[in-house]
Amino acid sequence: MKNINLFTPIKIGSIELKNKIVMAPMTRCRAIGNIPNDLMKDYYEQRASAGLII
């Protein structure tokens, strides 16, 4: 198997990503009554450098 460096840039179609890390959104478990809140904002700010969040 070929070694893949997750921390190198990649281009997928017209989207340029700074790394190959893709993360699913996990804020549903933090939403109170399905309403976005400050905790959700903090969650995504903390993970903004992770790569692509779907």
Secondary structure, 3 states (H helix, E strand, C coil): CCCCCCCCCEEECCEEECCCCEECCCHHHCCECCECCHHHHHHHHHCCCCCEEC
